[in-house]
């Protein structure tokens, strides 16, 4: 099993570190615009491999991606550099789309030429519209593998962590997810949130609390978690590194795990996250959750925002 990681910036390095520590694949290949940087990161990590699961980590050019089952793309302008750290900006991560779309149109064909059957997972922000950009570039280059985005998987994990903290339980016992886009219009599925089958409404009633207050506090924490992290540490990297590598494992091991992850939703014509069965080949099946009227409208808004962002990029590229 082989994972390719494109980009050895903060997120790419976090992905590589997580993959080495978890033993996510027998072989990990790092590719970077500056080969010397990828070589340095691979060398550094290699010195720690005797202490963990058996793994070979190397650097290379795009041709080194041959036979990769999964390729994580982390290249591009990040939130801090791209000016996407203003909580009052409705664009949020979409502010990075124009610059990163140009980068993706350059690197995706190179990936496809080296590994046409690989599943490509978009990690760079904003991952959902970039998945649509990458899918088009891959198709034009003759790619056969699926293109998906890390989507709202990390947002859902953050949702679980904050709910677990509020109720004083292990986040692994929390059943909650965020769907739509990994951005300001993401949709929190409060209507189906549970703690081991017990609805949140019942727990809140027992505690004499209201959903309104909890919702306002947690949605703010989750929606802007990346900015809070950046304000203290320059880059949001470790959580997404672990989550992205976990996605790669599900694909390589054909786990058929169910998680909210981004794939092309034909109903909306763009990449959005919905609960999906993930295994070899990428997203095998998309499950349709029961939504409240508010949640359904939120999903439509999320799709509308993604479409408008993609149309804007297409116009600028054509100009």
Secondary structure as GFF3:
##gff-version 3
##sequence-region A 1 319
A	DSSP	beta_strand	2	6	.	.	.	ID=ss1
A	DSSP	alpha_helix	10	22	.	.	.	ID=ss2
A	DSSP	beta_strand	27	31	.	.	.	ID=ss3
A	DSSP	alpha_helix	35	46	.	.	.	ID=ss4
A	DSSP	three_ten_helix	49	51	.	.	.	ID=ss5
A	DSSP	beta_strand	56	59	.	.	.	ID=ss6
A	DSSP	three_ten_helix	62	65	.	.	.	ID=ss7
A	DSSP	beta_strand	70	73	.	.	.	ID=ss8
A	DSSP	alpha_helix	79	82	.	.	.	ID=ss9
A	DSSP	three_ten_helix	92	96	.	.	.	ID=ss10
A	DSSP	alpha_helix	97	114	.	.	.	ID=ss11
A	DSSP	beta_strand	119	122	.	.	.	ID=ss12
A	DSSP	alpha_helix	127	140	.	.	.	ID=ss13
A	DSSP	beta_strand	147	149	.	.	.	ID=ss14
A	DSSP	alpha_helix	153	167	.	.	.	ID=ss15
A	DSSP	three_ten_helix	171	173	.	.	.	ID=ss16
A	DSSP	beta_strand	174	175	.	.	.	ID=ss17
A	DSSP	beta_strand	178	179	.	.	.	ID=ss18
A	DSSP	beta_strand	187	188	.	.	.	ID=ss19
A	DSSP	three_ten_helix	190	192	.	.	.	ID=ss20
A	DSSP	beta_strand	194	195	.	.	.	ID=ss21
A	DSSP	beta_strand	198	199	.	.	.	ID=ss22
A	DSSP	alpha_helix	200	207	.	.	.	ID=ss23
A	DSSP	alpha_helix	211	223	.	.	.	ID=ss24
A	DSSP	alpha_helix	225	233	.	.	.	ID=ss25
A	DSSP	alpha_helix	238	252	.	.	.	ID=ss26
A	DSSP	beta_strand	257	265	.	.	.	ID=ss27
A	DSSP	beta_strand	270	279	.	.	.	ID=ss28
A	DSSP	beta_strand	282	286	.	.	.	ID=ss29
A	DSSP	alpha_helix	293	318	.	.	.	ID=ss30
###
